[in-house]
Amino acid sequence: MSTHKVGFFVGSLSSSSINRVLSKALIRLAPSELELTEIPIGNLPLYSPDFDTDYPPEPVALKEALAASDAVLFVTPEYNRSIPGALKNAIDWASRPWGRNSFDHMPAAVIGASPGQIGTALAQQSLRAVLSFCNARQMTAPEAYINFRPGLFTDDGEVTDESTAAFLADFMQEFHMHTERVLTVIPRS
Ligand SMILES: Cc1cc2nc3c(=O)[nH]c(=O)nc-3n(C[C@H](O)[C@H](O)[C@H](O)COP(=O)(O)O)c2cc1C
């Protein structure tokens, strides 16, 4: 199978983000054909259509990073049963200006961790609706709602529990195959 560049978003600006720890685990467990690079969102101004004719440097960099990626992965917390504002802001920038939507036909996957029992399920549901409108080609299964408990991961993303490690490795393998399928039919231009 081919090698693919995956740009990933961490939907948290927290310096101690459990979702960033999860992203480190995913990098460790991903098949070698996936090359993962974080696309930062913390320095983006708030989106306004006033910028559509002249994007500032940070959103230009965001759109360039997505253009250089074959697929996109969202690793996000749930805020108030929905998408964290910083992540939604990044998506809004990437989806514009009209006619230059960076997510169009892009292979995409969603995962998230929370200390709560439903493991970001409602944030992911909201995010999936947004990505659907943005015409991203989402992996619909497996779903991944990670219930984060102390000790499950080390700070640098080692997974201490064998079944969780196997589940996350399978998720990334499935994402690789999904990406491969989408790009076979709709190559990135
Ligand atoms: C503004 C805010 C809203 C939150 N809302 C939810 C929620 O709806 N569901 C949930 O499971 N956890 C919620 N939490 C708790 C987060 O899951 C927890 O803070 C988690 O560590 C956030 O992920 P992060 O460490 O990657 O930033 C919320 C936290 C904050 C700060």
The ligand as an SDF file (V2000), in Angstrom:
LIG
                    3D

 31 33  0  0  0  0  0  0  0  0999 V2000
  -15.4000   24.3120   28.5740 C   0  0  0  0  0  0  0  0  0  0  0  0
  -15.4030   22.8340   28.8780 C   0  0  0  0  0  0  0  0  0  0  0  0
  -16.4940   22.0700   28.5680 C   0  0  0  0  0  0  0  0  0  0  0  0
  -16.4810   20.6840   28.7740 C   0  0  0  0  0  0  0  0  0  0  0  0
  -17.5450   19.9320   28.3680 N   0  0  0  0  0  0  0  0  0  0  0  0
  -17.4440   18.5810   28.4040 C   0  0  0  0  0  0  0  0  0  0  0  0
  -18.4500   17.7720   27.7900 C   0  0  0  0  0  0  0  0  0  0  0  0
  -19.4040   18.2490   27.2320 O   0  0  0  0  0  0  0  0  0  0  0  0
  -18.2680   16.4180   27.8230 N   0  0  0  0  0  0  0  0  0  0  0  0
  -17.1880   15.8370   28.4190 C   0  0  0  0  0  0  0  0  0  0  0  0
  -17.0700   14.6080   28.4030 O   0  0  0  0  0  0  0  0  0  0  0  0
  -16.2270   16.5790   29.0220 N   0  0  0  0  0  0  0  0  0  0  0  0
  -16.3220   17.9270   29.0080 C   0  0  0  0  0  0  0  0  0  0  0  0
  -15.3470   18.7100   29.5590 N   0  0  0  0  0  0  0  0  0  0  0  0
  -14.2350   18.0500   30.2730 C   0  0  0  0  0  0  0  0  0  0  0  0
  -13.1640   17.6180   29.2630 C   0  0  0  0  0  0  0  0  0  0  0  0
  -13.4940   16.3440   28.7480 O   0  0  0  0  0  0  0  0  0  0  0  0
  -11.8050   17.5370   29.9460 C   0  0  0  0  0  0  0  0  0  0  0  0
  -11.4740   18.8340   30.4380 O   0  0  0  0  0  0  0  0  0  0  0  0
  -10.7340   17.0530   29.0040 C   0  0  0  0  0  0  0  0  0  0  0  0
   -9.5070   16.9380   29.7010 O   0  0  0  0  0  0  0  0  0  0  0  0
  -10.5880   17.9950   27.8120 C   0  0  0  0  0  0  0  0  0  0  0  0
   -9.6780   17.4690   26.8680 O   0  0  0  0  0  0  0  0  0  0  0  0
   -8.1890   18.0510   26.7490 P   0  0  0  0  0  0  0  0  0  0  0  0
   -7.4590   17.6350   28.0340 O   0  0  0  0  0  0  0  0  0  0  0  0
   -7.6280   17.3830   25.5480 O   0  0  0  0  0  0  0  0  0  0  0  0
   -8.2720   19.5360   26.6390 O   0  0  0  0  0  0  0  0  0  0  0  0
  -15.3420   20.0880   29.3800 C   0  0  0  0  0  0  0  0  0  0  0  0
  -14.2480   20.8830   29.7160 C   0  0  0  0  0  0  0  0  0  0  0  0
  -14.2680   22.2270   29.4620 C   0  0  0  0  0  0  0  0  0  0  0  0
  -13.0450   23.0580   29.8120 C   0  0  0  0  0  0  0  0  0  0  0  0
  1  2  1  0
  2  3  1  0
  2 30  2  0
  3  4  2  0
  4  5  1  0
  4 28  1  0
  5  6  2  0
  6  7  1  0
  6 13  1  0
  7  8  2  0
  7  9  1  0
  9 10  1  0
 10 11  2  0
 10 12  1  0
 12 13  2  0
 13 14  1  0
 14 15  1  0
 14 28  1  0
 15 16  1  0
 16 17  1  0
 16 18  1  0
 18 19  1  0
 18 20  1  0
 20 21  1  0
 20 22  1  0
 22 23  1  0
 23 24  1  0
 24 25  2  0
 24 26  1  0
 24 27  1  0
 28 29  2  0
 29 30  1  0
 30 31  1  0
M  END
$$$$
